[in-house]
Amino acid sequence: MARIQEQERPADPQDDRARFEALVERYGRRVYAMAYRMAGSEADAKDLAQEAFIRVWRSLSRLRPDVPLEGWLYRTVTNLFIDLLRRRRGPRIQSLDEPLATTSGELARERPDASADVERTVLGAIVDRRVQQALMSLLPDVRMVVVLADVEGYAYEEIASMMGIPVGTVKSRLHRARLALRGRLAPFRDGLEGS
């Protein structure tokens, strides 16, 4: 986990910018992926990731360069997601099949490379969509545990610390979530095995 400490010398803006860009390069994709798995919406995931990196920028002068930032950054995304849920009545679900709405109109989603294995690409997209739908059917606090444990690979103790809950609660939520996901994905899995 990142430790924040006061620096004795004034920070050089060029060094800060280069360091910040390196952090975004290193953690950007994983932060976005984690935010997407939690929120289920590309727009929300972008907002969560952007806000997390804004907080990194604001704390940059106090972050020690020799300490990994990953745990602190993921805890920040988790807390931002919790804040997002508090501001809303229910989760906002966005179809992965529909075009993206932008300020300048609708934008078609990217198409797979024609030279790629089309069957594998289509099947991968279907599996990803089904898994995301199953994740979104879980309660947000349960979904966060699944994402942190099974997608991001955090230990129970780390998840408990990030979410501010006992380790036993992490284990029980994860157990319930895995059973629910197994049930929701079983018909899909059986259909794949039967074809």
Secondary structure as UniProt FT lines:
FT   HELIX           13..39
FT   HELIX           42..59
FT   HELIX           60..62
FT   TURN            65..66
FT   HELIX           70..87
FT   STRAND          100..102
FT   TURN            103..104
FT   STRAND          105..107
FT   TURN            114..115
FT   HELIX           118..136
FT   HELIX           140..146
FT   HELIX           147..151
FT   HELIX           156..163
FT   HELIX           167..194
//
